[in-house]
Amino acid sequence: KKIPNDQRATTPFMTKYEKARILGTRALQISMNAPVLVDLEGETDPLQIAIKELREKKIPLIVRRYLPDGYYEDWTCEELLQ
């Protein structure tokens, strides 16, 4: 069951594990020709492009945090990078 955004209990910070998963997932998408959301500036490495997207808060992914009671919270990457 989803917890409404105004009742979320976890902290609004991205953990190192969430960051690793987000970067890996986005780099895989980029390597499979997904549209890039930042200016490439000659960059070709998918991981470096994903890092740049994360730095510029342009990654279009949502982090789902499961809680012990079976409920979950959804956070956008932009919310976790403030």
Backbone as ProteinMPNN parsed JSONL, in Angstrom:
{"seq_chain_A": "KKIPNDQRATTPFMTKYEKARILGTRALQISMNAPVLVDLEGETDPLQIAIKELREKKIPLIVRRYLPDGYYEDWTCEELLQ", "coords_chain_A": {"N_chain_A": [[0.84, -1.189, 0.0], [0.441, 2.239, -0.746], [1.923, 5.088, 0.759], [0.628, 8.295, 1.271], [2.067, 11.305, -0.151], [2.181, 13.468, 1.652], [2.354, 12.277, 4.091], [4.691, 10.919, 4.474], [7.336, 9.128, 6.125], [10.075, 8.626, 6.102], [13.481, 9.908, 5.732], [14.25, 12.791, 3.684], [16.533, 12.281, 1.989], [18.928, 10.999, -0.299], [20.203, 7.761, -0.103], [23.474, 6.163, -0.13], [23.198, 3.724, -1.333], [20.802, 3.902, -2.759], [21.592, 5.879, -4.53], [23.624, 4.546, -5.969], [22.11, 2.541, -7.213], [20.301, 4.054, -8.733], [22.075, 5.439, -10.469], [23.254, 3.257, -11.822], [21.007, 2.072, -13.041], [20.093, 4.168, -14.674], [22.363, 4.581, -16.292], [22.397, 2.165, -17.676], [20.009, 2.426, -19.129], [20.691, 4.633, -20.737], [22.794, 3.515, -22.187], [21.352, 1.842, -23.755], [20.261, 3.441, -25.662], [18.382, 5.336, -24.658], [16.732, 8.535, -24.458], [18.894, 11.272, -23.767], [19.011, 13.592, -21.105], [20.53, 15.812, -20.622], [23.032, 18.218, -21.705], [25.446, 16.819, -23.763], [28.166, 17.497, -24.3], [30.279, 16.222, -25.662], [30.641, 13.907, -24.212], [30.74, 10.352, -23.849], [30.552, 8.114, -22.243], [28.201, 6.13, -20.645], [27.782, 5.998, -17.82], [29.042, 8.316, -16.856], [27.45, 10.217, -18.092], [25.035, 9.68, -16.801], [25.759, 10.404, -14.184], [26.125, 13.123, -14.576], [23.491, 13.85, -15.221], [22.303, 13.291, -12.762], [23.618, 15.15, -11.123], [22.576, 17.49, -12.185], [19.97, 17.188, -11.503], [18.111, 15.862, -13.206], [17.236, 13.289, -13.585], [14.823, 11.001, -14.54], [13.571, 9.197, -12.642], [11.947, 7.253, -10.051], [12.275, 6.655, -6.619], [11.435, 3.921, -4.714], [10.641, 3.271, -1.494], [10.414, 0.657, 0.644], [8.667, -0.146, 3.615], [8.817, -1.756, 6.872], [6.213, -2.635, 7.535], [4.993, -3.29, 5.184], [3.992, -1.218, 3.701], [4.783, 1.439, 1.354], [6.878, 4.167, 0.246], [7.053, 6.638, -2.244], [9.564, 8.485, -3.796], [10.745, 11.18, -5.736], [13.755, 11.586, -7.657], [14.585, 14.204, -7.699], [13.43, 15.286, -5.375], [14.937, 13.985, -3.433], [17.438, 15.051, -3.689], [17.799, 17.592, -2.678]], "CA_chain_A": [[0.0, 0.0, 0.0], [1.226, 3.467, -0.875], [1.74, 6.147, 1.75], [0.515, 9.591, 0.579], [3.282, 12.13, -0.066], [2.184, 14.362, 2.815], [2.47, 11.483, 5.32], [5.908, 10.101, 4.41], [8.048, 9.095, 7.405], [11.526, 8.495, 5.942], [14.186, 11.176, 5.512], [14.294, 13.189, 2.271], [17.908, 12.265, 1.498], [19.245, 9.796, -1.048], [21.273, 6.973, 0.507], [24.502, 5.769, -1.099], [22.691, 2.547, -2.044], [19.842, 4.411, -3.737], [22.362, 6.591, -5.551], [24.279, 3.541, -6.808], [21.105, 1.868, -8.034], [19.789, 5.039, -9.69], [23.095, 5.669, -11.496], [23.385, 2.045, -12.627], [19.8, 1.914, -13.855], [20.063, 5.215, -15.699], [23.457, 4.323, -17.232], [21.942, 1.066, -18.533], [19.028, 2.993, -20.055], [21.41, 5.473, -21.699], [23.559, 2.635, -23.076], [20.391, 1.228, -24.677], [19.762, 4.528, -26.51], [17.325, 6.179, -24.095], [17.077, 9.945, -24.665], [19.709, 11.896, -22.721], [18.308, 14.803, -20.684], [21.483, 16.898, -20.384], [23.927, 18.489, -22.824], [26.508, 15.811, -23.696], [29.498, 18.116, -24.326], [31.259, 15.256, -26.137], [30.74, 12.741, -23.312], [30.184, 9.136, -24.444], [30.403, 7.072, -21.229], [26.844, 6.209, -20.073], [27.807, 6.271, -16.378], [29.365, 9.733, -16.668], [26.253, 10.969, -18.488], [24.069, 9.499, -15.706], [26.236, 11.223, -13.067], [25.828, 14.515, -14.922], [22.042, 14.017, -15.067], [22.024, 13.321, -11.321], [24.103, 16.44, -10.623], [21.663, 18.539, -12.655], [18.622, 16.821, -11.034], [17.267, 15.611, -14.371], [16.98, 11.857, -13.755], [13.367, 10.807, -14.458], [13.275, 7.944, -11.947], [11.322, 7.368, -8.733], [12.788, 5.706, -5.629], [10.36, 3.343, -3.892], [11.169, 2.774, -0.219], [9.483, -0.234, 1.347], [8.744, -0.1, 5.069], [8.617, -3.096, 7.447], [4.803, -3.037, 7.613], [4.49, -3.59, 3.85], [3.688, 0.023, 2.999], [5.948, 1.999, 0.673], [6.883, 5.594, -0.077], [7.7, 6.97, -3.507], [10.28, 9.758, -3.801], [11.431, 11.478, -6.988], [15.179, 11.873, -7.444], [14.711, 15.639, -7.425], [13.108, 15.509, -3.959], [15.986, 13.427, -2.578], [18.72, 15.72, -3.94], [17.763, 19.002, -2.259]], "C_chain_A": [[0.877, 1.241, 0.0], [0.887, 4.452, 0.24], [1.638, 7.473, 0.989], [1.754, 10.461, 0.823], [3.325, 13.016, 1.172], [2.307, 13.607, 4.138], [3.731, 10.618, 5.335], [6.722, 10.239, 5.691], [9.566, 9.058, 7.247], [12.156, 9.844, 5.603], [14.279, 11.507, 4.021], [15.719, 13.29, 1.733], [18.165, 10.948, 0.788], [20.388, 9.051, -0.357], [22.294, 6.598, -0.567], [24.044, 4.558, -1.909], [21.672, 2.953, -3.107], [20.569, 5.115, -4.874], [23.022, 5.603, -6.508], [23.27, 2.87, -7.737], [20.55, 2.798, -9.106], [20.793, 5.242, -10.825], [23.242, 4.449, -12.403], [22.208, 1.845, -13.56], [19.785, 2.919, -14.994], [21.165, 5.008, -16.733], [23.068, 3.195, -18.192], [20.932, 1.577, -19.561], [19.728, 3.803, -21.144], [22.182, 4.603, -22.683], [22.65, 1.923, -24.079], [19.622, 2.296, -25.453], [18.529, 5.246, -25.977], [17.712, 7.642, -24.331], [17.84, 10.516, -23.466], [19.103, 13.256, -22.4], [19.231, 15.965, -20.353], [22.313, 17.101, -21.646], [25.142, 17.576, -22.705], [27.913, 16.398, -23.609], [30.573, 17.101, -24.706], [31.403, 14.015, -25.282], [30.087, 11.525, -23.968], [29.948, 8.029, -23.425], [29.026, 7.188, -20.564], [26.827, 6.532, -18.58], [28.11, 7.743, -16.11], [28.182, 10.618, -17.057], [25.199, 10.879, -17.38], [24.461, 10.345, -14.5], [25.925, 12.695, -13.328], [24.324, 14.792, -14.792], [21.668, 14.108, -13.591], [22.434, 14.667, -10.727], [23.139, 17.563, -10.983], [20.196, 18.247, -12.301], [17.653, 16.587, -12.188], [16.97, 14.135, -14.583], [15.487, 11.593, -13.542], [12.97, 9.501, -13.778], [12.676, 8.23, -10.573], [11.884, 6.275, -7.835], [11.609, 5.227, -4.794], [10.997, 2.736, -2.653], [10.102, 1.934, 0.468], [9.734, -0.147, 2.839], [8.42, -1.483, 5.63], [7.16, -3.565, 7.486], [4.189, -3.331, 6.242], [4.082, -2.365, 3.058], [4.947, 0.504, 2.281], [5.747, 3.482, 0.414], [7.592, 5.775, -1.41], [8.302, 8.363, -3.404], [10.86, 9.97, -5.194], [12.896, 11.771, -6.669], [15.376, 13.343, -7.085], [14.429, 15.952, -5.958], [14.249, 15.06, -3.05], [17.316, 14.156, -2.715], [18.746, 17.167, -3.478], [18.842, 19.327, -1.262]], "O_chain_A": [[1.916, 1.289, 0.658], [-0.274, 4.624, 0.612], [2.485, 7.75, 0.14], [2.4, 10.364, 1.866], [4.407, 13.289, 1.691], [2.358, 14.231, 5.198], [3.826, 9.681, 6.129], [6.798, 11.319, 6.275], [10.281, 9.427, 8.178], [11.465, 10.794, 5.236], [14.376, 10.605, 3.19], [16.071, 14.279, 1.09], [17.68, 9.9, 1.217], [21.425, 9.644, -0.061], [22.018, 6.702, -1.762], [24.463, 4.388, -3.054], [21.674, 2.419, -4.216], [20.206, 4.965, -6.041], [22.985, 5.798, -7.723], [23.552, 2.659, -8.917], [20.351, 2.388, -10.249], [20.421, 5.221, -11.999], [23.344, 4.594, -13.622], [22.382, 1.492, -14.727], [19.5, 2.57, -16.139], [20.942, 5.231, -17.922], [23.373, 3.259, -19.383], [20.995, 1.203, -20.732], [19.403, 3.68, -22.325], [22.228, 4.906, -23.875], [23.111, 1.458, -25.121], [18.477, 2.083, -25.85], [17.71, 5.721, -26.763], [18.9, 7.958, -24.397], [17.483, 10.277, -22.312], [18.721, 13.996, -23.307], [18.774, 16.995, -19.858], [22.302, 16.261, -22.546], [25.8, 17.555, -21.665], [28.765, 15.849, -22.912], [31.664, 17.115, -24.135], [32.216, 13.146, -25.598], [29.019, 11.636, -24.569], [29.21, 7.087, -23.714], [28.71, 8.225, -19.982], [25.95, 7.263, -18.12], [27.5, 8.351, -15.23], [27.94, 11.648, -16.427], [24.548, 11.872, -17.056], [23.597, 10.943, -13.858], [25.515, 13.424, -12.424], [23.931, 15.853, -14.307], [20.814, 14.91, -13.212], [21.701, 15.254, -9.932], [22.91, 18.476, -10.189], [19.293, 18.961, -12.737], [16.514, 17.054, -12.155], [16.498, 13.755, -15.654], [14.944, 11.922, -12.488], [12.118, 8.775, -14.29], [12.871, 9.306, -10.007], [11.963, 5.113, -8.232], [10.87, 6.036, -4.233], [11.794, 1.802, -2.747], [9.033, 2.429, 0.826], [10.882, -0.082, 3.28], [7.811, -2.3, 4.939], [6.9, -4.769, 7.471], [2.99, -3.595, 6.149], [3.849, -2.463, 1.853], [6.048, 0.033, 2.567], [4.624, 3.985, 0.367], [8.613, 5.138, -1.67], [7.636, 9.307, -2.977], [11.413, 9.038, -5.777], [13.231, 12.157, -5.549], [16.232, 13.681, -6.266], [15.109, 16.786, -5.36], [14.501, 15.679, -2.017], [18.235, 13.905, -1.936], [19.652, 17.907, -3.861], [18.945, 20.469, -0.814]]}, "name": "protein", "num_of_chains": 1, "seq": "KKIPNDQRATTPFMTKYEKARILGTRALQISMNAPVLVDLEGETDPLQIAIKELREKKIPLIVRRYLPDGYYEDWTCEELLQ"}
